[in-house]
């Protein structure tokens, strides 16, 4: 049977579905293929944030931004590892893409207090560019479609069931005055929704990446765009150097699908491919440390694109994050924000601090590798905290002790997920950390907590650090003494939420060959493509924002409506 479409989209994450939806709205006939049985890829398990300079919400919040400022900031972050044309295309088009999301029913709001990740780089802002998706009601999808949507990470749920958005998470973690009221509302709303809970334990209220993907899936279904699950890409078809379609496996049979306007690769990175990790990423490396779902992101589409002549770029880089292992969970958990809470520190096996614990998670992972290269002692690292921290705050799979005391935790976790001892020396012996080094680091941290100044790494010294600090702790919301026994530790690994390297693309998401020329009919976005951010992470949402923005531009190009750069003067002005 012949299968003819205008374009084939490989993958089912945010970039993939947005590209298919936009193509359909431009009059094209798309097909989406997904190799797993679930829709959403790593986008569904993400926080759902998008980093959108000059977004429409900023003016309403009294925040100022401009293409000039944002371009300069991203260009500085990229350090010459992404073309200026791509950077400008992103900065210009991201706002347009975000407005389009609103039009198709995927609504976002700016986070006015969530700072860019590099406050020291000119052009960074103290808030407003990161946007969080508004809640999406799963009833619009229906029960079966919800079951097809990849579930979120357990760490993003309250008691493993209830969803919360980024604003609520910040309120609860920072222990703001209304934190208990917010938590009570979330729990009450879930438990009162008995008719829905009879069908499924999954929360009907979708937030974060679930809201994003729920909204995109709803928009896809409204347009009757075909979505083939359990359909892996085998290879791309070429005629006279042009990509004309793809060979896929469906029901165990190889099927050729033609794509008159092109193929959009949006199937993620290669973090689940151990051979590719060992070939490209810093060592040591292990696919088990990643926080992305097993079976996804094995680099198949990157390999297919390379076999079609596509050049590879940034293959040694990842969207790094410290991760931890929780027994019986399918993947490691990323430790995103708990590190910022006061009353903890992170040490290597010498008991030495080596990083500002509150720094952005990519910087944290990079610091692990840098210190390990120096000391041989930072992989794994250990986050250490005391009874007061344990009582007040969640960390990893451990809820606050005042809600779930130690005796109610799973017995199998002790000595496997977390370690506990009545003294720092005893804890150090259990986890294989130098006791004298740990004692010295704790003593020094306690002095920093007293003065409010981390003289070693500057923790709590900028607006980003303080966002997830405890507003009730003075003089520094990220620093508190560590001294009340028992003492606890959790082991951390240098994981990631995706790889950054992939196929090299231009401003319209066209894949480029080694000579820098576009391969006709081949487009790429998301972590399938080399990041427009270069080695950096300018702000929360720097993965999903570009994934959807360049999918938006790719669809326009395929439809014969390429988007010209409006501020090309910046390319010559800053050359």
MILUM-759725 format. One line per 5 residues: for each residue x, y, z of C-alpha. Coordinates in steps of 0.05 Angstrom, whole numbers, plus 5000, padded with zeros to 4 digits. Example, Ala and Ser with C-alpha at 12.3 -4.5 7.8 and 13.67 -1.06 7.14 Angstrom:
BEGIN
5246/4910/5156 | 5273/4979/5143
//
This chain:
BEGIN
5000/5000/5000 | 5026/5069/4981 | 5027/5122/5036 | 5033/5192/5009 | 5038/5255/5052
5065/5325/5045 | 5111/5315/5104 | 5130/5260/5153 | 5145/5282/5225 | 5189/5234/5264
5176/5237/5339 | 5116/5259/5381 | 5145/5310/5429 | 5130/5385/5431 | 5170/5403/5368
5141/5345/5329 | 5068/5358/5344 | 5074/5434/5337 | 5107/5424/5269 | 5052/5378/5246
4996/5424/5271 | 5027/5485/5239 | 5037/5448/5173 | 4964/5427/5173 | 4942/5498/5186
4984/5519/5126 | 4947/5470/5082 | 4995/5411/5083 | 4980/5338/5097 | 5026/5313/5153
5038/5245/5184 | 5068/5237/5254 | 5105/5173/5271 | 5127/5152/5341 | 5168/5090/5355
5141/5077/5425 | 5070/5062/5448 | 5062/5129/5482 | 5057/5201/5457 | 5098/5259/5482
5170/5237/5488 | 5211/5274/5540 | 5167/5336/5530 | 5111/5300/5568 | 5157/5287/5627
5186/5358/5628 | 5166/5418/5667 | 5135/5446/5603 | 5169/5514/5609 | 5188/5553/5547
5240/5609/5544 | 5209/5664/5501 | 5244/5732/5496 | 5199/5791/5484 | 5136/5750/5498
5070/5787/5501 | 5062/5775/5576 | 5123/5816/5594 | 5092/5883/5578 | 5031/5865/5620
5078/5850/5678 | 5115/5916/5669 | 5178/5880/5643 | 5220/5906/5586 | 5256/5865/5533
5278/5875/5461 | 5304/5833/5404 | 5370/5871/5408 | 5380/5854/5481 | 5357/5782/5476
5399/5770/5414 | 5461/5796/5449 | 5448/5753/5510 | 5437/5688/5471 | 5495/5703/5425
5541/5711/5486 | 5514/5647/5516 | 5524/5608/5451 | 5598/5627/5449 | 5602/5621/5373
5576/5549/5372 | 5511/5569/5338 | 5505/5614/5278 | 5482/5685/5289 | 5427/5673/5238
5398/5616/5279 | 5403/5656/5343 | 5367/5715/5311 | 5314/5670/5280 | 5299/5642/5348
5297/5708/5384 | 5251/5738/5331 | 5205/5678/5321 | 5196/5652/5392 | 5145/5705/5409
5106/5691/5345 | 5107/5616/5360 | 5082/5629/5431 | 5024/5670/5404 | 5008/5613/5357
5006/5565/5416 | 4953/5610/5447 | 4912/5607/5382 | 4911/5531/5380 | 4891/5525/5453
4957/5516/5488 | 4960/5574/5536 | 5021/5600/5573 | 5038/5655/5623 | 5103/5689/5638
5139/5677/5704 | 5159/5748/5724 | 5205/5727/5781 | 5241/5668/5747 | 5309/5695/5727
5352/5677/5667 | 5406/5627/5685 | 5466/5673/5675 | 5455/5738/5713 | 5527/5758/5701
5519/5759/5625 | 5497/5825/5594 | 5426/5820/5569 | 5400/5772/5622 | 5336/5790/5657
5312/5778/5729 | 5248/5747/5703 | 5194/5744/5650 | 5225/5705/5593 | 5208/5637/5621
5135/5618/5611 | 5095/5563/5645 | 5036/5528/5613 | 4967/5540/5641 | 4929/5479/5667
4897/5434/5615 | 4835/5393/5631 | 4846/5321/5610 | 4771/5313/5599 | 4781/5348/5532
4825/5289/5511 | 4783/5234/5540 | 4806/5176/5582 | 4837/5134/5525 | 4877/5192/5495
4903/5208/5565 | 4927/5136/5572 | 4965/5145/5507 | 5001/5206/5535 | 5067/5190/5569
5059/5202/5644 | 5101/5253/5680 | 5157/5239/5728 | 5138/5218/5799 | 5181/5274/5826
5135/5325/5794 | 5074/5299/5831 | 5050/5309/5902 | 5046/5241/5936 | 5055/5209/5868
4985/5231/5845 | 4971/5305/5844 | 4998/5354/5793 | 5023/5424/5809 | 5046/5481/5765
5111/5519/5771 | 5080/5576/5811 | 5051/5528/5862 | 5116/5489/5867 | 5155/5553/5881
5105/5575/5934 | 5107/5507/5969 | 5183/5499/5967 | 5197/5570/5988 | 5149/5560/6046
5112/5625/6031 | 5056/5646/6077 | 5003/5615/6032 | 5041/5550/6020 | 4997/5507/6064
4934/5536/6034 | 4959/5521/5963 | 4978/5450/5982 | 4910/5439/6015 | 4873/5465/5953
4912/5418/5907 | 4897/5358/5950 | 4824/5376/5961 | 4811/5388/5887 | 4841/5320/5870
4803/5280/5922 | 4737/5313/5907 | 4744/5294/5833 | 4717/5225/5848 | 4682/5212/5781
4748/5220/5745 | 4788/5180/5795 | 4741/5122/5785 | 4768/5118/5713 | 4842/5130/5727
4888/5151/5784 | 4920/5202/5737 | 4902/5273/5754 | 4851/5305/5707 | 4885/5372/5719
4947/5371/5674 | 5004/5418/5688 | 5075/5428/5663 | 5096/5383/5606 | 5031/5345/5613
4991/5408/5600 | 5034/5426/5540 | 5029/5357/5508 | 4957/5348/5527 | 4940/5413/5492
4982/5396/5430 | 4952/5326/5426 | 4882/5356/5430 | 4899/5405/5374 | 4928/5348/5332
4865/5306/5341 | 4820/5364/5323 | 4856/5369/5256 | 4852/5293/5244 | 4927/5289/5234
4946/5215/5232 | 4992/5192/5288 | 5024/5123/5281 | 5049/5094/5346 | 5097/5036/5351
5127/5058/5284 | 5202/5067/5287 | 5241/5102/5232 | 5287/5055/5195 | 5318/5101/5143
5306/5162/5099 | 5293/5156/5024 | 5332/5200/4976 | 5326/5217/4903 | 5382/5257/4870
5404/5283/4938 | 5335/5303/4961 | 5299/5270/5019 | 5233/5245/4992 | 5206/5203/5049
5221/5150/5100 | 5222/5075/5110 | 5186/5058/5175 | 5168/4994/5210 | 5094/4984/5221
5065/4920/5249 | 5132/4887/5238 | 5133/4905/5164 | 5177/4955/5128 | 5134/5009/5097
5156/5066/5052 | 5122/5133/5063 | 5131/5189/5014 | 5138/5261/5036 | 5127/5311/4980
5151/5371/5020 | 5201/5338/5066 | 5215/5301/5131 | 5219/5335/5199 | 5263/5298/5248
5241/5313/5319 | 5257/5248/5355 | 5302/5273/5412 | 5375/5262/5428 | 5419/5202/5441
5424/5198/5516 | 5394/5128/5518 | 5447/5101/5469 | 5507/5077/5510 | 5552/5069/5449
5539/5140/5426 | 5549/5166/5497 | 5617/5133/5501 | 5636/5160/5433 | 5615/5232/5445
5601/5251/5517 | 5650/5265/5575 | 5671/5204/5614 | 5651/5168/5656 | 5581/5162/5626
5523/5115/5635 | 5455/5116/5601 | 5425/5093/5667 | 5440/5161/5697 | 5395/5199/5650
5327/5225/5672 | 5293/5211/5605 | 5247/5151/5593 | 5277/5083/5573 | 5265/5066/5500
5265/5138/5478 | 5321/5182/5451 | 5368/5128/5425 | 5395/5172/5369 | 5361/5135/5312
5339/5197/5276 | 5407/5231/5286 | 5440/5170/5254 | 5389/5170/5197 | 5401/5243/5184
5477/5233/5185 | 5471/5176/5135 | 5433/5223/5090 | 5492/5270/5091 | 5476/5314/5151
5533/5344/5191 | 5536/5334/5266 | 5551/5388/5317 | 5557/5397/5393 | 5558/5322/5405
5599/5328/5469 | 5546/5371/5503 | 5483/5355/5541 | 5427/5389/5580 | 5460/5365/5644
5428/5355/5712 | 5446/5317/5775 | 5405/5254/5781 | 5390/5202/5835 | 5364/5131/5834
5298/5111/5866 | 5286/5037/5872 | 5234/5008/5825 | 5227/5072/5784 | 5240/5064/5709
5290/5121/5706 | 5333/5165/5750 | 5304/5229/5778 | 5334/5297/5765 | 5347/5339/5826
5327/5407/5799 | 5310/5454/5856 | 5317/5422/5925 | 5391/5437/5924 | 5373/5511/5933
5338/5500/5999 | 5377/5522/6061 | 5410/5470/6106 | 5444/5424/6056 | 5510/5420/6020
5540/5377/5965 | 5609/5345/5972 | 5654/5297/5935 | 5684/5235/5966 | 5738/5278/5998
5683/5314/6035 | 5697/5378/5996 | 5646/5426/5967 | 5659/5439/5893 | 5599/5479/5869
5546/5530/5888 | 5490/5481/5905 | 5436/5530/5881 | 5466/5541/5812 | 5428/5521/5748
5427/5446/5739 | 5469/5445/5675 | 5524/5482/5711 | 5519/5433/5769 | 5530/5373/5723
5588/5408/5689 | 5619/5423/5758 | 5614/5349/5775 | 5655/5331/5714 | 5704/5388/5724
5717/5369/5796 | 5722/5295/5779 | 5775/5311/5727 | 5813/5348/5782 | 5801/5303/5842
5773/5237/5816 | 5723/5243/5872 | 5659/5277/5847 | 5625/5220/5810 | 5584/5204/5849
5574/5265/5893 | 5532/5269/5957 | 5480/5319/5981 | 5483/5321/6057 | 5430/5351/6103
5407/5347/6175 | 5343/5332/6213 | 5317/5403/6208 | 5323/5402/6133 | 5291/5334/6130
5233/5359/6174 | 5217/5420/6132 | 5233/5405/6059 | 5222/5352/6006 | 5283/5324/5970
5283/5272/5915 | 5230/5220/5934 | 5229/5241/6007 | 5170/5286/6026 | 5180/5334/6084
5189/5295/6149 | 5133/5333/6183 | 5086/5302/6131 | 5120/5233/6123 | 5169/5216/6180
5225/5166/6170 | 5186/5108/6199 | 5135/5115/6143 | 5186/5115/6087 | 5198/5051/6049
5245/5008/6089 | 5283/4987/6025 | 5303/5059/6012 | 5349/5064/6073 | 5420/5049/6050
5398/5049/5977 | 5362/5115/5963 | 5383/5154/6025 | 5432/5143/6081 | 5423/5163/6154
5466/5166/6217 | 5466/5199/6285 | 5534/5233/6272 | 5569/5264/6213 | 5628/5216/6223
5581/5156/6221 | 5547/5182/6159 | 5614/5194/6125 | 5635/5122/6140 | 5570/5095/6110
5576/5133/6045 | 5651/5128/6036 | 5666/5202/6045 | 5726/5229/6083 | 5700/5246/6152
5749/5302/6167 | 5735/5335/6100 | 5660/5331/6110 | 5664/5359/6181 | 5706/5417/6156
5658/5432/6099 | 5598/5431/6145 | 5633/5476/6195 | 5650/5525/6140 | 5578/5523/6113
5552/5538/6183 | 5595/5600/6186 | 5568/5622/6118 | 5497/5611/6144 | 5512/5656/6204
5540/5713/6161 | 5494/5703/6102 | 5552/5702/6053 | 5579/5640/6019 | 5652/5663/6013
5669/5599/5975 | 5618/5595/5918 | 5571/5654/5927 | 5508/5612/5940 | 5447/5657/5948
5484/5716/5918 | 5439/5727/5858 | 5365/5729/5841 | 5365/5660/5808 | 5393/5625/5869
5342/5658/5915 | 5281/5639/5873 | 5277/5571/5907 | 5304/5592/5973 | 5263/5593/6038
5236/5664/6046 | 5233/5653/6122 | 5308/5641/6129 | 5351/5702/6142 | 5398/5734/6123
5406/5687/6063 | 5347/5644/6040 | 5394/5591/6012 | 5438/5582/6074 | 5422/5550/6141
5465/5513/6192 | 5473/5438/6187 | 5478/5411/6258 | 5417/5375/6283 | 5423/5299/6282
5408/5252/6251 | 5445/5269/6187 | 5425/5246/6118 | 5457/5237/6049 | 5432/5222/5979
5478/5200/5922 | 5481/5243/5859 | 5503/5224/5788 | 5520/5269/5728 | 5457/5255/5688
5418/5298/5640 | 5349/5314/5613 | 5373/5306/5542 | 5433/5313/5497 | 5448/5378/5460
5486/5351/5400 | 5454/5330/5336 | 5445/5350/5263 | 5469/5419/5244 | 5413/5463/5218
5401/5533/5191 | 5351/5587/5210 | 5294/5549/5177 | 5312/5483/5210 | 5340/5454/5146
5394/5402/5157 | 5462/5423/5131 | 5516/5379/5102 | 5590/5383/5117 | 5598/5439/5066
5544/5480/5101 | 5493/5470/5046 | 5421/5450/5061 | 5398/5379/5044 | 5333/5388/5006
5273/5359/5040 | 5306/5347/5107 | 5289/5387/5169 | 5306/5378/5242 | 5287/5408/5310
5290/5396/5385 | 5345/5354/5414 | 5349/5318/5347 | 5386/5381/5324 | 5448/5415/5351
5424/5467/5401 | 5416/5540/5380 | 5441/5556/5450 | 5509/5526/5438 | 5538/5497/5503
5495/5541/5548 | 5426/5541/5580 | 5403/5614/5578 | 5340/5602/5618 | 5287/5551/5638
5251/5528/5575 | 5312/5532/5529 | 5298/5463/5502 | 5223/5465/5488 | 5223/5537/5465
5271/5526/5407 | 5241/5457/5392 | 5174/5488/5376 | 5200/5553/5347 | 5243/5519/5294
5187/5469/5280 | 5144/5530/5267 | 5195/5558/5219 | 5206/5490/5186 | 5131/5483/5171
5129/5552/5140 | 5189/5535/5096 | 5158/5469/5074 | 5094/5505/5057 | 5131/5553/5012
5125/5611/5062 | 5195/5620/5089 | 5201/5670/5146 | 5250/5726/5131 | 5293/5754/5187
5265/5822/5207 | 5327/5848/5243 | 5381/5825/5195 | 5416/5891/5212 | 5437/5859/5278
5478/5808/5240 | 5522/5861/5209 | 5521/5907/5269 | 5549/5853/5315 | 5592/5816/5264
//
